[in-house]
Each structure stands twice: as structure tokens, then as C-alpha cells.
């Protein structure tokens, strides 16, 4: 059939064109990296404080030696803004910027700092603990 012979080269050309466009897009997608990987700087919230974080269990941590509870869904981010699974950081000491959730006093988010970020000044520290006991009333 003459019609089938004419459409076969067109189909092959369309497939070749589509495949070449897809192959050209794959390296371009791989080049999309975070600005921090290229020496950029992360923007931290104004309320973020500086401290030393040690995760002690699935629900508790220490900031500057003071015990603090972690909020459900607490996020720990590495210097490239990747999510760090909390169980992999148990017992490790990290210099971080962190946010405390105002209504509960729980640790909400912490960013592990690179050496350049840690060298920049920022307010830090927590006073006491984020819970009250009967001894606090005295």
C-alpha cells in the first residue's frame, strides 16, 4: 500500500525527533542543583536561634545541654537543605540554627550549618527547659 510506505518514514522521523529532544532534556535536568551546593547562602528565618544540637531519642533532644522535646514532624536539614532522618543523627553533635514552636515550646526545625554559615553571628541559646514541674512553682 502506498499510503503505509509514506507514513512509515514520517513516523520514524517523529520518533527520532522526540527521542533526541528527551535526551537533550536529561542533562539539563541533572544540572538543577540547590544554590547552596554552588556556594550560595541559605536564608534562615529571623526567629531562628543558634545552638548545639544532640538528638537523644525519637522525641527528645538537647540544645546547648538543655533537654527539649521535638515537635511531631520535626525537620532536620543538612547543609544542602536535604532532609536528615533523625535516627541517623542520634547522639551526634551538630551546630545548628533552629526554630522553637511558640505555642508548645517544642523544637520544630533545625538546619545543620556548614562551616561558613556557623562563622556568621546569630543569637542563640535556650533558657532552662520547655516544660514545667511542681518544683518550678516554688
N, CA, C and O atoms as a MOPAC input file, in Angstrom:
PM7 MOZYME 1SCF
protein

 N      0.83400 1    -1.16900 1     0.00000 1
 C      0.00000 1     0.00000 1     0.00000 1
 C      0.88300 1     1.23800 1     0.00000 1
 O      1.77800 1     1.35800 1     0.83700 1
 N      0.65100 1     2.13400 1    -0.90000 1
 C      1.47900 1     3.32700 1    -0.98200 1
 C      1.31800 1     4.24600 1     0.22300 1
 O      2.27200 1     4.92200 1     0.60800 1
 N      0.13500 1     4.28500 1     0.82500 1
 C     -0.04800 1     5.18600 1     1.97000 1
 C      0.77900 1     4.74600 1     3.16400 1
 O      1.32400 1     5.59500 1     3.86900 1
 N      0.89300 1     3.45100 1     3.41400 1
 C      1.66700 1     2.95500 1     4.55000 1
 C      3.14400 1     3.24600 1     4.36900 1
 O      3.83600 1     3.54200 1     5.34300 1
 N      3.63400 1     3.16900 1     3.16200 1
 C      5.04400 1     3.43100 1     2.92000 1
 C      5.38700 1     4.90300 1     3.15400 1
 O      6.49400 1     5.22300 1     3.58600 1
 N      4.44200 1     5.79100 1     2.87100 1
 C      4.70600 1     7.21100 1     3.08500 1
 C      4.67700 1     7.59400 1     4.57300 1
 O      5.42600 1     8.47700 1     4.99100 1
 N      3.83700 1     6.95100 1     5.36600 1
 C      3.72700 1     7.31600 1     6.78400 1
 C      4.82500 1     6.69200 1     7.62600 1
 O      5.13600 1     7.21500 1     8.69600 1
 N      5.42100 1     5.59700 1     7.18500 1
 C      6.47500 1     4.96000 1     7.95100 1
 C      7.69400 1     5.87000 1     8.11500 1
 O      8.19200 1     5.97700 1     9.23600 1
 N      8.20700 1     6.53200 1     7.07400 1
 C      9.32400 1     7.45500 1     7.30400 1
 C      8.94500 1     8.63900 1     8.18100 1
 O      9.76100 1     9.11500 1     8.97000 1
 N      7.72200 1     9.11300 1     8.04900 1
 C      7.28700 1    10.22800 1     8.90100 1
 C      7.23500 1     9.80400 1    10.36700 1
 O      7.62700 1    10.56000 1    11.25500 1
 N      6.74900 1     8.59200 1    10.60900 1
 C      6.67900 1     8.07500 1    11.96700 1
 C      8.08700 1     7.91000 1    12.54700 1
 O      8.33600 1     8.26500 1    13.69900 1
 N      8.99200 1     7.37400 1    11.74900 1
 C     10.36500 1     7.18900 1    12.21200 1
 C     11.01900 1     8.53800 1    12.50000 1
 O     11.74800 1     8.67600 1    13.48200 1
 N     10.76600 1     9.52200 1    11.65900 1
 C     11.33500 1    10.85200 1    11.87400 1
 C     10.77800 1    11.48600 1    13.15300 1
 O     11.51500 1    12.12200 1    13.90700 1
 N      9.47900 1    11.31100 1    13.39200 1
 C      8.86200 1    11.86600 1    14.59700 1
 C      9.42500 1    11.20300 1    15.85300 1
 O      9.68500 1    11.87700 1    16.85000 1
 N      9.61400 1     9.88200 1    15.80600 1
 C     10.18400 1     9.17600 1    16.95200 1
 C     11.62500 1     9.60400 1    17.19600 1
 O     12.03500 1     9.78100 1    18.34400 1
 N     12.39000 1     9.77100 1    16.13200 1
 C     13.76900 1    10.20800 1    16.26400 1
 C     13.85900 1    11.61900 1    16.84100 1
 O     14.70800 1    11.90200 1    17.68700 1
 N     12.99100 1    12.48400 1    16.38300 1
 C     12.95800 1    13.85300 1    16.88900 1
 C     12.55900 1    13.88100 1    18.37100 1
 O     13.15700 1    14.61300 1    19.15900 1
 N     11.55200 1    13.08900 1    18.74700 1
 C     11.11400 1    13.02700 1    20.14700 1
 C     12.19300 1    12.46600 1    21.05400 1
 O     12.40000 1    12.96200 1    22.16200 1
 N     12.88500 1    11.42500 1    20.58200 1
 C     13.94900 1    10.82100 1    21.39100 1
 C     15.11200 1    11.78900 1    21.57200 1
 O     15.69100 1    11.86000 1    22.65600 1
 N     15.45900 1    12.53000 1    20.53300 1
 C     16.56300 1    13.47800 1    20.66400 1
 C     16.19300 1    14.62900 1    21.59600 1
 O     17.04800 1    15.12100 1    22.33200 1
 N     14.95300 1    15.05900 1    21.57600 1
 C     14.51700 1    16.11800 1    22.49200 1
 C     14.55800 1    15.62200 1    23.93400 1
 O     14.95900 1    16.36200 1    24.83200 1
 N     14.14600 1    14.37900 1    24.16100 1
 C     14.17200 1    13.82300 1    25.50700 1
 C     15.60700 1    13.68500 1    26.00300 1
 O     15.89800 1    14.02400 1    27.15000 1
 N     16.50500 1    13.19200 1    25.15600 1
 C     17.90300 1    13.03200 1    25.54900 1
 C     18.57700 1    14.37500 1    25.82000 1
 O     19.47000 1    14.45800 1    26.66300 1
 N     18.16400 1    15.41400 1    25.12400 1
 C     18.72800 1    16.74100 1    25.37500 1
 C     18.24300 1    17.30400 1    26.70000 1
 O     18.95100 1    18.08900 1    27.33200 1
 N     17.04300 1    16.91400 1    27.13400 1
 C     16.48300 1    17.44500 1    28.37800 1
 C     17.05100 1    16.76000 1    29.61000 1
 O     17.07900 1    17.36700 1    30.68100 1
 N     17.50700 1    15.51500 1    29.49800 1
 C     18.00100 1    14.77400 1    30.66100 1
 C     19.22600 1    15.44700 1    31.28500 1
 O     19.22400 1    15.64000 1    32.50100 1
 N     20.28500 1    15.82100 1    30.52900 1
 C     21.40000 1    16.50800 1    31.19200 1
 C     21.00800 1    17.86100 1    31.77200 1
 O     21.56100 1    18.27400 1    32.79100 1
 N     20.08000 1    18.54500 1    31.15300 1
 C     19.65600 1    19.84200 1    31.67700 1
 C     18.96100 1    19.67500 1    33.01800 1
 O     19.12700 1    20.51000 1    33.90700 1
 N     18.18900 1    18.61500 1    33.17900 1
 C     17.51200 1    18.36800 1    34.45200 1
 C     18.51700 1    18.00800 1    35.53500 1
 O     18.32300 1    18.36100 1    36.69900 1
 N     19.58200 1    17.31600 1    35.17200 1
 C     20.59600 1    16.94300 1    36.15100 1
 C     21.38600 1    18.14700 1    36.63800 1
 O     22.01000 1    18.07900 1    37.69700 1
 N     21.37600 1    19.23600 1    35.90300 1
 C     22.12200 1    20.42100 1    36.29600 1
 C     21.37100 1    21.29200 1    37.28300 1
 O     21.94300 1    22.24800 1    37.80700 1
 N     20.11100 1    20.99500 1    37.55500 1
 C     19.34000 1    21.78100 1    38.52400 1
 C     19.77900 1    21.37900 1    39.92400 1
 O     19.35600 1    20.34200 1    40.43400 1
 N     20.61400 1    22.18300 1    40.54100 1
 C     21.09200 1    21.92100 1    41.88600 1
 C     20.68900 1    23.07100 1    42.78800 1
 O     20.31700 1    24.14900 1    42.32700 1
 N     20.77100 1    22.81800 1    44.06400 1
 C     20.44000 1    23.86400 1    45.02600 1
 C     21.51500 1    24.94000 1    45.01600 1
 O     22.68400 1    24.63900 1    44.77400 1
 N     21.14700 1    26.17700 1    45.27400 1
 C     22.14700 1    27.24000 1    45.31800 1
 C     23.22100 1    27.00200 1    46.36600 1
 O     24.35100 1    27.46300 1    46.20600 1
 N     22.88300 1    26.28100 1    47.45000 1
 C     23.87300 1    26.05000 1    48.49100 1
 C     24.99100 1    25.15300 1    47.98800 1
 O     26.12500 1    25.26200 1    48.45400 1
 N     24.69200 1    24.26700 1    47.04300 1
 C     25.73400 1    23.40200 1    46.51200 1
 C     26.71700 1    24.20300 1    45.66200 1
 O     27.85200 1    23.77300 1    45.45600 1
 N     26.29200 1    25.35200 1    45.17300 1
 C     27.15300 1    26.18000 1    44.33800 1
 C     27.77700 1    27.31900 1    45.12700 1
 O     28.28000 1    28.27600 1    44.53700 1
 N     27.75200 1    27.23300 1    46.43400 1
 C     28.35000 1    28.27300 1    47.26100 1
 C     27.36400 1    29.36500 1    47.64500 1
 O     27.76400 1    30.37200 1    48.22900 1
 N     26.08200 1    29.19000 1    47.32900 1
 C     25.07500 1    30.17200 1    47.71300 1
 C     24.82100 1    30.10300 1    49.20500 1
 O     25.42800 1    29.30100 1    49.91500 1
 N     23.93200 1    30.94100 1    49.66800 1
 C     23.68400 1    31.00000 1    51.09300 1
 C     22.20800 1    30.78200 1    51.36000 1
 O     21.34900 1    31.29500 1    50.64300 1
 N     21.92600 1    30.01500 1    52.40100 1
 C     20.53600 1    29.78300 1    52.77800 1
 C     20.01300 1    30.98000 1    53.56100 1
 O     20.76600 1    31.65800 1    54.26100 1
 N     18.72900 1    31.22600 1    53.43500 1
 C     18.07300 1    32.28500 1    54.20900 1
 C     17.34500 1    31.63400 1    55.36900 1
 O     16.45500 1    30.80800 1    55.16600 1
 N     17.71900 1    32.00300 1    56.57700 1
 C     17.08500 1    31.46900 1    57.77000 1
 C     16.06900 1    32.48000 1    58.28700 1
 O     16.25100 1    33.68500 1    58.11400 1
 N     14.99600 1    31.99700 1    58.92300 1
 C     14.01500 1    32.92100 1    59.49200 1
 C     14.65100 1    33.81100 1    60.56000 1
 O     15.62600 1    33.42400 1    61.20500 1
 N     14.09500 1    34.99100 1    60.73700 1
 C     14.60200 1    35.92700 1    61.74800 1
 C     14.55000 1    35.31500 1    63.14800 1
 O     15.40700 1    35.60300 1    63.98300 1
 N     13.55000 1    34.47400 1    63.40400 1
 C     13.37300 1    33.89600 1    64.73400 1
 C     14.31700 1    32.72900 1    65.00800 1
 O     14.36100 1    32.23000 1    66.13300 1
 N     15.07200 1    32.28500 1    64.00700 1
 C     15.96900 1    31.14300 1    64.19200 1
 C     17.11000 1    31.51700 1    65.13000 1
 O     17.69800 1    32.59200 1    65.01900 1
 N     17.40900 1    30.61900 1    66.04500 1
 C     18.48000 1    30.80300 1    67.01300 1
 C     19.63100 1    29.85500 1    66.68200 1
 O     19.45800 1    28.91400 1    65.90700 1
 N     20.79900 1    30.09800 1    67.26400 1
 C     21.97600 1    29.26100 1    67.04000 1
 C     22.21900 1    28.40500 1    68.26600 1
 O     22.04000 1    28.86800 1    69.39300 1
 N     22.62600 1    27.16100 1    68.05800 1
 C     22.93600 1    26.30200 1    69.18500 1
 C     23.61600 1    25.02500 1    68.75500 1
 O     23.85800 1    24.79100 1    67.57200 1
 N     23.91900 1    24.20200 1    69.74500 1
 C     24.49700 1    22.88700 1    69.51000 1
 C     23.41800 1    21.86000 1    69.79400 1
 O     22.86700 1    21.81600 1    70.89400 1
 N     23.11600 1    21.03200 1    68.80300 1
 C     22.01600 1    20.07000 1    68.89900 1
 C     22.56500 1    18.65800 1    69.01000 1
 O     23.45200 1    18.25400 1    68.25800 1
 N     22.01300 1    17.91100 1    69.97500 1
 C     22.27700 1    16.48300 1    70.09400 1
 C     20.91900 1    15.80200 1    70.20400 1
 O     20.16300 1    16.07700 1    71.13600 1
 N     20.60600 1    14.92700 1    69.27600 1
 C     19.34600 1    14.18600 1    69.33300 1
 C     19.55200 1    12.98500 1    70.23800 1
 O     20.42700 1    12.15300 1    69.99400 1
 N     18.73600 1    12.89900 1    71.29200 1
 C     18.92100 1    11.84700 1    72.28800 1
 C     17.96200 1    10.68400 1    72.13000 1
 O     18.27500 1     9.56800 1    72.54700 1
 N     16.79800 1    10.91800 1    71.53700 1
 C     15.83900 1     9.83800 1    71.26900 1
 C     14.90500 1    10.29400 1    70.16000 1
 O     15.09800 1    11.35300 1    69.56300 1
 N     13.89200 1     9.48000 1    69.89200 1
 C     12.96900 1     9.81200 1    68.80900 1
 C     12.13400 1    11.05200 1    69.11300 1
 O     11.61200 1    11.68300 1    68.19400 1
 N     12.00300 1    11.40600 1    70.37700 1
 C     11.15100 1    12.54400 1    70.73100 1
 C     11.87400 1    13.64600 1    71.49600 1
 O     11.30200 1    14.71200 1    71.72100 1
 N     13.10700 1    13.41400 1    71.89400 1
 C     13.81300 1    14.41500 1    72.69200 1
 C     15.19000 1    14.72400 1    72.10300 1
 O     15.78100 1    13.92500 1    71.37600 1
 N     15.66900 1    15.90600 1    72.44700 1
 C     16.99100 1    16.34800 1    72.01800 1
 C     17.55100 1    17.26500 1    73.09000 1
 O     16.87100 1    17.60000 1    74.06000 1
 N     18.78400 1    17.66000 1    72.90500 1
 C     19.40400 1    18.65600 1    73.77600 1
 C     19.91500 1    19.78000 1    72.90600 1
 O     20.58300 1    19.54700 1    71.89800 1
 N     19.59800 1    21.00600 1    73.29800 1
 C     20.14900 1    22.18600 1    72.64600 1
 C     20.95900 1    22.91800 1    73.69600 1
 O     20.42800 1    23.33000 1    74.72700 1
 N     22.24200 1    23.07900 1    73.43100 1
 C     23.17400 1    23.71400 1    74.36800 1
 C     23.11700 1    23.05900 1    75.74100 1
 O     23.23900 1    23.73500 1    76.76200 1
 N     22.92800 1    21.73100 1    75.76500 1
 C     22.89800 1    20.97900 1    77.00700 1
 C     21.56000 1    20.95100 1    77.71100 1
 O     21.42700 1    20.27100 1    78.72800 1
 N     20.55500 1    21.66500 1    77.20800 1
 C     19.22900 1    21.69400 1    77.82700 1
 C     18.28400 1    20.76100 1    77.07500 1
 O     18.22300 1    20.78800 1    75.84600 1
 N     17.54900 1    19.93800 1    77.81900 1
 C     16.61200 1    19.00000 1    77.20400 1
 C     15.44700 1    19.74900 1    76.57000 1
 O     14.96100 1    20.74100 1    77.11300 1
 N     15.00900 1    19.26100 1    75.41700 1
 C     13.87700 1    19.85600 1    74.72100 1
 C     13.14500 1    18.75300 1    73.97500 1
 O     13.76900 1    17.83200 1    73.44700 1
 N     11.83800 1    18.84600 1    73.93100 1
 C     11.04100 1    17.87800 1    73.16800 1
 C     10.97400 1    18.32400 1    71.72200 1
 O     10.96100 1    19.51900 1    71.42700 1
 N     10.93000 1    17.34900 1    70.82100 1
 C     10.81200 1    17.64800 1    69.39500 1
 C      9.35700 1    17.55600 1    68.98300 1
 O      8.63500 1    16.65000 1    69.39800 1
 N      8.94000 1    18.50100 1    68.16600 1
 C      7.56800 1    18.52600 1    67.68000 1
 C      7.34300 1    17.35800 1    66.71900 1
 O      8.27500 1    16.91000 1    66.05200 1
 N      6.10800 1    16.86900 1    66.65300 1
 C      5.81700 1    15.87000 1    65.63000 1
 C      6.09500 1    16.47800 1    64.25300 1
 O      5.65600 1    17.59100 1    63.96300 1
 N      6.80400 1    15.76600 1    63.43300 1
 C      7.15300 1    16.30000 1    62.12100 1
 C      8.35400 1    17.20600 1    62.14400 1
 O      8.57000 1    17.96700 1    61.20100 1
 N      9.15200 1    17.14600 1    63.20900 1
 C     10.36400 1    17.97500 1    63.29700 1
 C     11.26200 1    17.67200 1    62.11200 1
 O     11.47000 1    16.51300 1    61.75100 1
 N     11.80000 1    18.74600 1    61.50100 1
 C     12.66500 1    18.58300 1    60.33000 1
 C     14.09600 1    18.95300 1    60.68700 1
 O     14.35800 1    20.00900 1    61.26400 1
 N     15.01000 1    18.07100 1    60.33300 1
 C     16.44000 1    18.32900 1    60.46300 1
 C     17.00700 1    18.35900 1    59.04900 1
 O     16.92100 1    17.37400 1    58.31600 1
 N     17.58800 1    19.50100 1    58.67000 1
 C     18.06700 1    19.69300 1    57.30100 1
 C     19.58700 1    19.80600 1    57.28800 1
 O     20.17400 1    20.48500 1    58.13000 1
 N     20.22200 1    19.13200 1    56.32100 1
 C     21.68200 1    19.17800 1    56.19900 1
 C     22.10900 1    20.46200 1    55.49200 1
 O     21.24300 1    21.23300 1    55.07900 1
 N     23.40200 1    20.72100 1    55.33600 1
 C     23.84100 1    21.97400 1    54.70400 1
 C     23.36900 1    22.16300 1    53.26200 1
 O     23.38600 1    23.28600 1    52.75700 1
 N     22.94900 1    21.09000 1    52.58900 1
 C     22.40600 1    21.21900 1    51.23500 1
 C     20.88100 1    21.27300 1    51.23900 1
 O     20.25100 1    21.14400 1    50.18900 1
 N     20.28800 1    21.46200 1    52.41500 1
 C     18.83600 1    21.50400 1    52.62500 1
 C     18.15900 1    20.17600 1    52.35900 1
 O     16.95900 1    20.14200 1    52.08300 1
 N     18.89000 1    19.09400 1    52.43400 1
 C     18.29600 1    17.76600 1    52.32900 1
 C     17.78900 1    17.33500 1    53.69200 1
 O     18.35900 1    17.70000 1    54.72000 1
 N     16.72000 1    16.55800 1    53.69700 1
 C     16.13400 1    16.08400 1    54.94600 1
 C     17.00300 1    14.98300 1    55.54200 1
 O     17.36800 1    14.03200 1    54.85000 1
 N     17.33300 1    15.11000 1    56.81700 1
 C     18.12500 1    14.11200 1    57.52900 1
 C     17.16500 1    13.29800 1    58.38700 1
 O     16.39800 1    13.86000 1    59.16900 1
 N     17.20500 1    11.99200 1    58.24400 1
 C     16.38000 1    11.13300 1    59.08700 1
 C     16.94100 1    11.18400 1    60.51000 1
 O     18.14100 1    11.00000 1    60.71400 1
 N     16.08700 1    11.42900 1    61.47400 1
 C     16.53200 1    11.68500 1    62.84400 1
 C     17.27800 1    10.49900 1    63.44500 1
 O     18.20500 1    10.69600 1    64.23000 1
 N     16.89800 1     9.28800 1    63.09900 1
 C     17.57300 1     8.13300 1    63.68800 1
 C     19.03000 1     8.03100 1    63.23700 1
 O     19.83700 1     7.39000 1    63.90900 1
 N     19.37600 1     8.65400 1    62.11100 1
 C     20.76400 1     8.61000 1    61.65700 1
 C     21.64100 1     9.62900 1    62.38000 1
 O     22.86700 1     9.56300 1    62.29100 1
 N     21.03000 1    10.56300 1    63.08700 1
 C     21.78400 1    11.60800 1    63.78000 1
 C     21.79200 1    11.41500 1    65.29900 1
 O     22.24800 1    12.29700 1    66.02600 1
 N     21.29800 1    10.28400 1    65.78300 1
 C     21.24700 1    10.04200 1    67.22600 1
 C     22.64400 1    10.14000 1    67.84300 1
 O     23.58900 1     9.50500 1    67.37400 1
 N     22.75600 1    10.93400 1    68.88700 1
 C     23.99200 1    11.05100 1    69.62900 1
 C     25.05300 1    11.92600 1    68.99000 1
 O     26.09200 1    12.15900 1    69.60700 1
 N     24.83900 1    12.41600 1    67.79000 1
 C     25.82400 1    13.26200 1    67.12600 1
 C     25.61100 1    14.72200 1    67.51100 1
 O     24.47800 1    15.16700 1    67.69900 1
 N     26.70700 1    15.45800 1    67.62600 1
 C     26.64100 1    16.87400 1    67.99500 1
 C     26.75600 1    17.71000 1    66.72700 1
 O     27.70000 1    17.54800 1    65.95300 1
 N     25.78600 1    18.61100 1    66.51600 1
 C     25.76200 1    19.46600 1    65.32900 1
 C     25.56300 1    20.92100 1    65.74100 1
 O     24.80100 1    21.21300 1    66.66300 1
 N     26.24500 1    21.82300 1    65.05900 1
 C     25.95800 1    23.24500 1    65.20400 1
 C     24.81000 1    23.55700 1    64.26500 1
 O     24.88700 1    23.28900 1    63.06600 1
 N     23.74000 1    24.12800 1    64.81300 1
 C     22.51400 1    24.32000 1    64.03900 1
 C     21.92600 1    25.70900 1    64.26300 1
 O     22.21100 1    26.37100 1    65.26100 1
 N     21.11000 1    26.12400 1    63.32400 1
 C     20.12200 1    27.17800 1    63.54800 1
 C     18.81600 1    26.43300 1    63.75100 1
 O     18.54700 1    25.45400 1    63.05500 1
 N     18.00500 1    26.88100 1    64.68900 1
 C     16.79500 1    26.13000 1    64.99700 1
 C     15.62600 1    27.06300 1    65.28200 1
 O     15.79900 1    28.23100 1    65.63300 1
 N     14.43000 1    26.50300 1    65.11600 1
 C     13.18300 1    27.21100 1    65.42500 1
 C     12.42900 1    26.45700 1    66.50100 1
 O     12.31800 1    25.23100 1    66.45900 1
 N     11.91800 1    27.19300 1    67.45500 1
 C     11.06700 1    26.64400 1    68.50500 1
 C      9.63100 1    27.03900 1    68.19200 1
 O      9.35600 1    28.19600 1    67.87700 1
 N      8.71300 1    26.07500 1    68.27800 1
 C      7.29700 1    26.35700 1    68.04700 1
 C      6.78200 1    27.12300 1    69.26600 1
 O      6.90800 1    26.65500 1    70.39700 1
 N      6.20100 1    28.30300 1    69.03200 1
 C      5.86500 1    29.22200 1    70.12200 1
 C      4.82300 1    28.67500 1    71.09000 1
 O      4.98000 1    28.83000 1    72.30100 1
 N      3.77500 1    28.04900 1    70.59700 1
 C      2.69100 1    27.65400 1    71.49800 1
 C      3.04700 1    26.43500 1    72.34400 1
 O      2.52800 1    26.29300 1    73.45200 1
 N      3.91500 1    25.55300 1    71.85600 1
 C      4.24900 1    24.34700 1    72.61500 1
 C      5.65600 1    24.36900 1    73.18100 1
 O      5.95300 1    23.62000 1    74.11300 1
 N      6.53100 1    25.20800 1    72.64300 1
 C      7.91100 1    25.23100 1    73.08700 1
 C      8.73500 1    24.07000 1    72.56800 1
 O      9.83000 1    23.81300 1    73.06800 1
 N      8.22000 1    23.36500 1    71.56800 1
 C      8.93400 1    22.21600 1    71.02000 1
 C      9.83600 1    22.63100 1    69.86400 1
 O      9.59500 1    23.63000 1    69.18600 1
 N     10.87200 1    21.84300 1    69.66300 1
 C     11.79500 1    22.06600 1    68.55400 1
 C     11.08500 1    21.70900 1    67.25400 1
 O     10.64000 1    20.57400 1    67.07900 1
 N     10.97900 1    22.66400 1    66.34900 1
 C     10.20900 1    22.48400 1    65.11600 1
 C     11.09800 1    22.18000 1    63.91800 1
 O     10.82000 1    21.24600 1    63.16600 1
 N     12.16300 1    22.95500 1    63.72800 1
 C     13.05200 1    22.79400 1    62.58300 1
 C     14.47100 1    23.11500 1    63.01900 1
 O     14.69400 1    24.01500 1    63.82900 1
 N     15.43100 1    22.37300 1    62.47300 1
 C     16.84300 1    22.66500 1    62.72300 1
 C     17.60800 1    22.49900 1    61.42100 1
 O     17.38200 1    21.55200 1    60.66800 1
 N     18.51200 1    23.43000 1    61.16800 1
 C     19.36000 1    23.40400 1    59.98100 1
 C     20.78400 1    23.13500 1    60.42600 1
 O     21.35000 1    23.93900 1    61.16600 1
 N     21.38600 1    22.02400 1    59.99700 1
 C     22.79700 1    21.77000 1    60.28000 1
 C     23.60200 1    22.76000 1    59.44700 1
 O     23.37800 1    22.89400 1    58.24400 1
 N     24.53300 1    23.44600 1    60.08700 1
 C     25.25500 1    24.52700 1    59.42800 1
 C     26.56500 1    24.05800 1    58.81400 1
 O     27.24300 1    23.17800 1    59.34400 1
 N     26.90400 1    24.66500 1    57.68600 1
 C     28.23200 1    24.47800 1    57.11700 1
 C     29.20100 1    25.32900 1    57.93100 1
 O     28.76900 1    26.12800 1    58.76100 1
 N     30.49600 1    25.17000 1    57.70600 1
 C     31.46600 1    25.95300 1    58.48300 1
 C     31.34100 1    27.44400 1    58.18800 1
 O     31.54100 1    28.26800 1    59.08000 1
 N     31.01100 1    27.80300 1    56.93900 1
 C     30.82500 1    29.22100 1    56.59600 1
 C     29.60200 1    29.79600 1    57.29800 1
 O     29.64700 1    30.91500 1    57.80800 1
 N     28.51500 1    29.04000 1    57.32500 1
 C     27.29300 1    29.51700 1    57.98400 1
 C     27.49900 1    29.61900 1    59.49400 1
 O     26.99800 1    30.54500 1    60.13000 1
 N     28.22700 1    28.67800 1    60.05900 1
 C     28.46500 1    28.69300 1    61.50800 1
 C     29.34500 1    29.87400 1    61.92100 1
 O     29.28700 1    30.31800 1    63.06800 1
 N     30.15300 1    30.38100 1    60.99900 1
 C     31.02800 1    31.51400 1    61.32000 1
 C     30.26800 1    32.83200 1    61.39200 1
 O     30.77000 1    33.79900 1    61.96500 1
 N     29.07300 1    32.88800 1    60.82400 1
 C     28.28700 1    34.12100 1    60.85700 1
 C     27.60100 1    34.27000 1    62.21100 1
 O     27.10800 1    33.28600 1    62.76100 1
 N     27.56100 1    35.48700 1    62.75600 1
 C     26.95600 1    35.68200 1    64.08600 1
 C     25.43500 1    35.53900 1    64.04100 1
 O     24.78800 1    35.92300 1    63.06700 1
 N     24.88200 1    34.97700 1    65.11800 1
 C     23.43400 1    34.85200 1    65.28100 1
 C     23.15100 1    34.64400 1    66.75700 1
 O     23.93300 1    34.01900 1    67.47300 1
 N     22.04000 1    35.16900 1    67.19400 1
 C     21.63200 1    34.96700 1    68.59200 1
 C     21.35500 1    33.48900 1    68.81800 1
 O     21.00800 1    32.77000 1    67.88100 1
 N     21.50500 1    33.03500 1    70.05400 1
 C     21.24700 1    31.62000 1    70.29800 1
 C     21.04700 1    31.31800 1    71.74900 1
 O     21.15200 1    32.17600 1    72.62600 1
 N     20.75400 1    30.06400 1    71.96700 1
 C     20.60600 1    29.56100 1    73.31800 1
 C     19.15900 1    29.49400 1    73.75100 1
 O     18.32200 1    30.28900 1    73.32300 1
 N     18.88500 1    28.53800 1    74.60000 1
 C     17.56600 1    28.42800 1    75.21500 1
 C     17.75800 1    28.56300 1    76.71400 1
 O     18.78500 1    28.15600 1    77.25600 1
 N     16.79500 1    29.12000 1    77.36100 1
 C     16.90600 1    29.27100 1    78.80900 1
 C     16.07000 1    28.20100 1    79.49500 1
 O     14.86000 1    28.11300 1    79.28800 1
 N     16.72200 1    27.40000 1    80.30500 1
 C     16.00700 1    26.37800 1    81.05400 1
 C     15.48800 1    25.27000 1    80.17800 1
 O     16.17600 1    24.79600 1    79.27400 1
 N     14.25100 1    24.85400 1    80.45600 1
 C     13.64500 1    23.75800 1    79.70800 1
 C     12.26100 1    24.18200 1    79.23400 1
 O     11.75500 1    25.23400 1    79.62500 1
 N     11.65500 1    23.35100 1    78.38500 1
 C     10.38800 1    23.74200 1    77.78200 1
 C      9.19000 1    23.05500 1    78.42800 1
 O      8.17500 1    22.82700 1    77.76900 1
 N      9.30200 1    22.72400 1    79.71200 1
 C      8.18300 1    22.14100 1    80.43000 1
 C      8.23800 1    22.62900 1    81.87600 1
 O      9.27300 1    23.10800 1    82.34000 1
 N      7.11800 1    22.50200 1    82.58000 1
 C      7.05400 1    22.94400 1    83.96800 1
 C      6.76400 1    21.76000 1    84.87500 1
 O      6.01300 1    20.85100 1    84.52200 1
 N      7.36000 1    21.79300 1    86.02200 1
 C      7.11600 1    20.74900 1    87.01200 1
 C      6.62100 1    21.40000 1    88.28700 1
 O      6.53400 1    22.62600 1    88.36800 1
 N      6.30100 1    20.60000 1    89.27200 1
 C      5.85800 1    21.13500 1    90.55300 1
 C      6.96000 1    21.94000 1    91.23300 1
 O      6.66800 1    22.87300 1    91.98200 1
 N      8.20500 1    21.59700 1    90.98600 1
 C      9.33100 1    22.30900 1    91.59800 1
 C      9.45000 1    23.72600 1    91.04300 1
 O      9.96000 1    24.61400 1    91.72600 1
 N      8.97700 1    23.95400 1    89.78900 1
 C      9.04200 1    25.28500 1    89.20500 1
 C      8.10000 1    26.26300 1    89.88900 1
 O      8.34100 1    27.47000 1    89.84900 1
 N      7.03900 1    25.77800 1    90.51100 1
 C      6.05400 1    26.63600 1    91.15400 1
 C      6.56500 1    27.20600 1    92.46800 1
 O      6.04200 1    28.20600 1    92.95900 1
 N      7.56400 1    26.58600 1    93.02700 1
 C      8.07600 1    27.03600 1    94.33600 1
 C      8.88400 1    28.27200 1    94.23000 1
 O      9.38100 1    28.77300 1    95.23800 1

